[in-house]
Amino acid sequence: MELTSKQRAQLRGIANSIETIVHIGKDGINSNLIKQANDALDAREIIKCKVLENSMLTAREACEQLGKLTRSEPVQVIGTKFVLYRQHYDKAKRKIELIRERKPKQNG
């Protein structure tokens, strides 16, 4: 699922008020961290992550890698923090209702 700019802006707004729950340190992205991120995405749909100073990865690199490994969409990367989003597969359990893009009216 590719996010539109309006959906990305909506998710950035939501991310402003959430706590950082995933920290990437010197061990980098390992199976425990992937499981932690997957569990958090299942529960919340959106997570904020931080790359610590002792990590060998930049925030952008970590965002891309963790995004692929968790099948989530990168929302934003700022400094050492980044935000990932994955829509819940069960419509009944979705917590975030994304803005839908309106299709332009066709004249004719």
Order of alpha helices (4+ residues) and beta strands (2+ residues): alpha-beta-alpha-beta-alpha-beta-beta
